[in-house]
Amino acid sequence: MTPEKPATIWTRDFISLCTANLALFMSAHMITPTLPVYLLHIGGSRRDVGYVMASYTVGAMVMRPIAGALVDRWGRKKTTILALLLAVIATALYSVAGDISLLTAVRGFHGLAFGMVGTAIGTMVIDTLPATRFSEGIGYFGLTSSFSMAITPMIGFWLIHRFGFPILFLMVMLLAVLSLSSSLLVRSGHDPAGDPPNIDLPVSPRPILTGLLEKAALPASGVMFSISVVFGAVMSFIALYAAEQGITNIGPFFTAFALVMLVTRPLSGRWADRGGAVRILLIAHLALLLGLVTVGLSHTMGGFILTGVLLGTGFGFFIPTLQALAVRYVPVNRRGAATGTYMISIDLGIGLGTILWGYVAEAAGYRAMFFANLIPIALAGVIFYRFIHSRRPACPE
């Protein structure tokens, strides 16, 4: 008797969703590092950069819980198509938003669309995967965003310098159209109308806020909030700082950053199981400290590439390890709330950090702003120290 062949991951639906996600992230990764350059080009200030870039994160954060309800009640495919249609509209509006106020509104609208599609397409991918190869499929799907970051920012800066901003905006929109077109090829889609009726179970009533947040996840989320404040500074201002040093295409920084994250994210889980999450987070903390010092001293492309390697190592180790710690100490029925708490900390950190660092850069310059990012890193260290000691008996070493 021959052994049964394992169920395949690479179905038409899965490939279509991977293509849609790749195109979506290419669109996002092309506009995110280049938009600050455009803002200064049309007369915006460094403070304006902070507000415009933060509006995207705020939009995504507002949409996440709404998108979750839409996905479950209206259906995965319908929600995904609607979200991608909104993304196409948002990307088309960049080319006609010629002042700071309009760009802030367009960027926030783009964030709403991205927050919706991220929830919807991620859920639809889960529905397409066989249970026996679930983790493997999610891993392949996640590679699309990392691959996008490795190549797209460099292409975006090349387009600016070769053809100008109108062609950049056109390419961003066409990638969103490709994402929408790929999603239309998906044949299956969970239909809530086919679900069995809900069975009323006794539940403990929770206030709305505590129902959405999980107290046990707050220590790890507090560390991630501080780290995300730094992430917002890097993503929003690194291109402008590099231009000040005479480097007009900072794409290689993003390539180094993404490639290192591509390696460190899967390694972090394996090493944490063997050596303990504490050691992984200590390495991550040291890498971010060195990365911020390096970026503040960088004058050449080589220095920025080294910065990308160090920051990619830090973020690559921090993000998945802290997410695992956020859900480790909560009951199974509260893991969703714990994950939500963790994701909100990322959105808040990036959004508030981007606004804050815009003011700092305006007042003191980019170099001082990046050195000032050592403060939230120190705060993360304090929270991390208290978190480790409060959980030490149960934390694997």
C-alpha positions in Angstrom: 0.0 0.0 0.0 1.5 3.3 -1.1 1.6 6.1 1.4 -1.0 8.8 0.9 0.4 11.9 -0.8 0.3 15.0 1.4 -2.3 17.6 0.5 -0.8 20.3 -1.7 -0.4 23.9 -0.6 0.1 25.3 -4.1 -3.5 25.5 -5.3 -4.8 28.1 -7.7 -6.4 30.0 -4.8 -3.2 30.0 -2.7 -1.0 31.1 -5.6 -3.5 33.9 -6.5 -3.6 35.1 -2.9 0.2 35.1 -2.6 0.4 37.1 -5.9 -2.2 39.5 -4.5 -0.4 39.9 -1.3 3.0 40.4 -3.0 1.6 43.1 -5.3 -0.2 44.8 -2.4 3.0 45.0 -0.3 5.0 46.1 -3.3 2.6 49.0 -3.7 2.9 49.8 0.0 6.7 49.4 0.2 7.1 51.6 -2.9 5.2 54.5 -1.6 6.1 54.4 2.1 9.8 55.3 2.0 9.5 57.6 -1.0 6.5 59.7 0.2 8.5 61.7 2.7 10.8 62.8 -0.2 7.7 63.9 -2.1 6.4 65.8 0.9 9.5 67.9 1.2 9.5 68.3 -2.6 6.1 70.0 -2.5 7.1 72.3 0.4 6.2 70.2 3.5 8.2 70.4 6.7 9.7 67.5 8.7 6.8 67.9 11.1 4.4 67.5 8.2 6.1 64.2 7.3 5.4 62.9 10.8 1.7 63.7 10.6 1.2 62.4 7.1 3.0 59.1 7.7 1.2 58.7 11.1 -2.3 59.0 9.4 -1.7 55.7 7.6 -1.1 53.9 10.9 -4.1 55.5 12.5 -6.3 54.5 9.6 -5.1 50.9 9.7 -5.5 50.7 13.5 -9.1 52.1 13.3 -10.0 49.6 10.6 -8.7 46.4 12.1 -11.6 45.5 14.5 -14.1 46.6 11.9 -12.5 44.5 9.2 -12.6 41.5 11.6 -16.3 41.8 11.9 -16.8 42.3 8.2 -14.7 39.2 7.4 -16.8 37.0 9.7 -20.2 38.4 8.8 -20.0 39.4 5.2 -17.4 36.9 3.9 -13.7 36.7 3.2 -13.7 37.2 -0.5 -16.2 40.1 -0.6 -14.3 41.9 2.1 -10.9 41.3 0.4 -12.2 42.6 -3.0 -13.8 45.7 -1.4 -10.6 46.5 0.5 -8.4 46.1 -2.5 -10.8 48.3 -4.6 -10.4 50.9 -1.9 -6.6 50.5 -2.1 -6.7 51.1 -5.8 -8.7 54.3 -5.3 -6.4 55.4 -2.5 -3.2 54.9 -4.6 -4.8 56.7 -7.6 -5.4 59.7 -5.3 -1.8 60.2 -4.5 -1.1 61.8 -7.9 -3.8 64.4 -7.5 -3.1 65.3 -3.8 -0.9 68.3 -4.2 -0.9 69.7 -0.7 -0.2 68.5 2.8 -3.8 68.4 4.0 -5.0 66.3 1.0 -2.0 64.0 1.3 -2.8 63.4 5.0 -6.4 62.5 4.1 -5.3 60.2 1.2 -2.6 58.5 3.4 -5.2 57.9 6.2 -7.7 56.5 3.6 -4.9 54.2 2.3 -4.3 53.0 5.8 -8.0 52.2 6.2 -7.9 50.1 3.1 -4.7 48.4 4.1 -6.0 47.6 7.5 -9.1 46.0 6.0 -7.3 43.9 3.3 -4.6 42.7 5.7 -7.2 41.1 7.9 -9.4 39.8 5.1 -6.7 38.3 2.8 -4.9 36.7 5.8 -8.1 35.0 6.9 -8.9 33.9 3.4 -5.4 32.3 3.1 -6.0 30.3 6.2 -9.2 28.9 4.6 -7.3 27.6 1.6 -4.6 25.7 3.4 -4.8 22.0 4.4 -4.7 21.4 8.1 -1.7 19.2 7.8 0.4 21.9 6.2 -1.0 25.0 7.9 2.2 26.4 9.4 4.2 25.8 6.2 1.6 27.6 4.1 1.5 30.6 6.4 5.3 30.8 6.3 5.3 30.8 2.5 2.6 33.5 2.4 4.5 35.6 4.9 7.6 35.6 2.7 5.8 37.7 0.1 5.9 40.8 2.3 9.6 40.3 3.2 10.5 39.8 -0.5 8.7 42.9 -1.4 10.6 45.0 1.1 13.9 43.6 -0.1 13.4 44.9 -3.7 10.6 47.5 -3.9 12.0 50.5 -2.1 15.1 50.5 -4.3 12.8 50.4 -7.4 10.8 53.2 -6.0 13.8 55.5 -5.6 15.1 54.6 -9.0 11.7 55.5 -10.6 11.8 58.9 -8.9 15.3 59.8 -10.1 14.7 58.4 -13.6 11.1 59.4 -14.4 9.8 61.5 -11.5 7.0 61.3 -9.0 4.1 60.9 -11.5 5.5 57.6 -12.8 6.1 56.4 -9.2 2.4 57.1 -8.3 1.3 55.3 -11.5 3.3 52.2 -10.7 2.0 52.2 -7.1 -1.6 52.3 -8.5 -0.9 49.6 -11.1 0.5 47.2 -8.4 -2.7 47.8 -6.4 -4.7 46.9 -9.6 -2.6 43.8 -10.0 -3.4 42.8 -6.4 -7.1 43.3 -7.0 -7.0 41.3 -10.2 -5.2 38.4 -8.6 -7.8 38.3 -5.8 -10.6 38.0 -8.4 -9.1 34.7 -9.5 -9.7 33.1 -6.1 -12.6 30.6 -6.6 -13.3 29.7 -3.0 -14.3 32.1 -0.2 -15.8 31.4 3.2 -19.5 32.3 3.2 -20.9 33.1 6.6 -24.4 32.2 5.4 -23.3 28.6 5.3 -22.2 28.5 8.9 -24.2 26.5 11.4 -26.3 28.6 13.8 -24.5 29.9 16.8 -25.0 28.0 20.0 -25.6 30.1 23.1 -22.9 29.4 25.7 -22.6 30.9 29.1 -20.0 33.6 29.1 -18.6 36.0 31.6 -19.5 39.5 30.6 -16.6 41.8 30.1 -16.4 45.5 29.6 -15.7 46.5 26.0 -12.2 47.8 26.7 -11.1 44.8 28.8 -12.7 42.5 26.3 -10.6 43.9 23.5 -7.4 44.0 25.6 -5.6 41.3 27.6 -3.8 42.3 30.8 -1.4 39.4 30.7 -0.1 40.6 27.3 0.6 44.2 28.4 4.3 43.7 29.5 5.3 42.2 26.1 3.1 44.8 24.3 4.7 47.6 26.3 8.1 46.5 25.1 6.8 46.3 21.5 5.2 49.8 21.8 8.6 51.3 22.6 10.3 49.3 19.8 7.6 50.4 17.4 8.3 54.1 18.2 11.8 53.5 16.9 10.5 51.6 13.9 8.3 54.5 12.9 11.3 56.8 12.9 13.4 54.5 10.8 10.7 53.9 8.1 9.6 57.6 7.9 12.9 59.5 8.1 15.8 57.3 7.0 15.4 58.3 3.3 15.4 62.1 4.2 18.4 61.6 6.5 20.3 59.8 3.8 19.5 62.5 1.3 21.0 65.0 3.7 24.2 62.9 3.6 24.2 63.0 -0.2 22.7 59.6 -0.8 19.7 59.9 -3.1 18.8 56.2 -3.4 18.6 54.5 0.1 17.1 51.3 -1.4 20.1 49.2 -0.5 19.4 50.0 3.2 15.9 48.5 2.9 17.2 45.5 1.0 19.7 44.7 3.8 17.1 45.4 6.4 14.5 43.1 4.8 17.0 40.3 3.9 18.2 40.1 7.5 14.7 40.1 8.8 13.9 37.3 6.4 16.6 35.2 8.1 16.2 36.2 11.7 12.4 35.9 12.0 12.3 32.1 11.5 15.5 31.7 13.4 14.1 33.5 16.5 11.5 30.8 17.1 13.9 28.0 16.8 16.6 29.6 19.0 14.0 30.7 21.6 12.9 27.1 22.0 16.5 26.0 22.5 18.1 28.9 24.5 15.2 30.8 25.9 13.4 34.0 24.8 15.5 36.0 27.3 18.7 35.6 25.3 17.0 36.3 22.0 15.6 39.6 23.3 18.9 40.6 24.8 20.6 40.1 21.4 17.7 42.1 19.7 18.1 44.9 22.2 21.9 45.1 21.6 21.4 45.1 17.9 19.0 48.0 18.0 21.2 50.0 20.2 24.2 49.5 17.9 22.0 50.2 14.9 20.8 53.6 16.2 24.4 54.6 17.1 25.5 53.5 13.6 22.8 55.4 11.8 23.6 58.5 13.7 27.3 58.3 12.6 26.7 57.1 9.0 27.9 59.2 6.1 28.2 56.6 3.4 26.1 53.9 1.8 28.2 51.3 3.6 27.3 52.8 6.9 23.6 52.7 6.0 23.8 49.1 4.9 25.4 48.2 8.2 22.6 50.0 9.9 20.1 48.0 7.9 21.8 44.8 9.0 21.8 45.7 12.7 18.2 47.1 12.8 16.9 44.2 10.7 18.5 41.8 13.3 16.9 43.7 16.2 13.4 44.0 14.7 13.6 40.5 13.2 14.3 39.0 16.6 12.0 41.3 18.6 8.7 41.1 16.7 8.0 37.3 16.6 9.5 36.6 20.1 7.5 39.3 21.8 4.4 38.1 20.0 4.9 34.6 21.3 5.5 36.0 24.8 2.3 38.1 24.6 0.1 34.9 24.2 2.2 32.5 26.3 0.5 33.3 29.6 -3.1 33.7 28.6 -6.0 31.2 28.4 -6.7 29.8 24.9 -10.0 31.7 24.7 -8.1 35.0 25.3 -5.4 34.5 22.7 -7.2 36.6 20.2 -7.4 39.5 22.7 -3.8 39.0 23.5 -2.8 39.2 19.8 -5.0 42.2 19.4 -3.3 43.9 22.3 0.0 43.3 20.8 -1.0 44.5 17.3 -2.5 47.7 18.8 0.8 48.4 20.6 2.6 48.3 17.2 0.1 50.6 15.6 0.2 53.1 18.5 4.0 53.1 18.7 4.5 53.7 15.0 1.7 56.4 14.8 2.7 58.3 17.9 6.4 57.9 17.3 6.2 59.2 13.7 4.5 62.4 14.9 6.9 62.9 17.8 10.0 62.4 15.7 8.7 64.8 13.1 8.8 67.5 15.8 12.2 66.5 17.0 13.7 66.4 13.5 12.2 69.8 12.8 13.8 71.3 15.9 17.1 69.4 16.2 17.8 67.6 12.8 17.7 64.0 11.8 21.0 62.9 13.4 19.8 64.2 16.8 16.4 62.6 16.2 17.9 59.1 15.6 20.2 59.5 18.7 17.1 60.4 20.7 15.6 57.1 19.7 17.9 55.6 22.3 15.4 56.8 24.9 12.5 54.5 23.9 15.1 51.7 23.5 16.1 52.3 27.1 12.4 52.4 28.2 11.9 49.0 26.4 14.9 47.7 28.4 13.3 48.8 31.7 9.9 47.2 30.8 11.8 44.1 29.5 13.8 43.8 32.8 10.6 43.9 34.9 8.8 41.6 32.6 11.6 39.0 32.7 11.7 39.1 36.5 7.9 38.9 36.9 7.7 35.9 34.6 11.1 34.3 35.4 9.8 31.1 37.1 7.7 30.3 34.0 10.0 31.7 31.3 12.1 29.2 29.5 15.8 29.8 29.8 
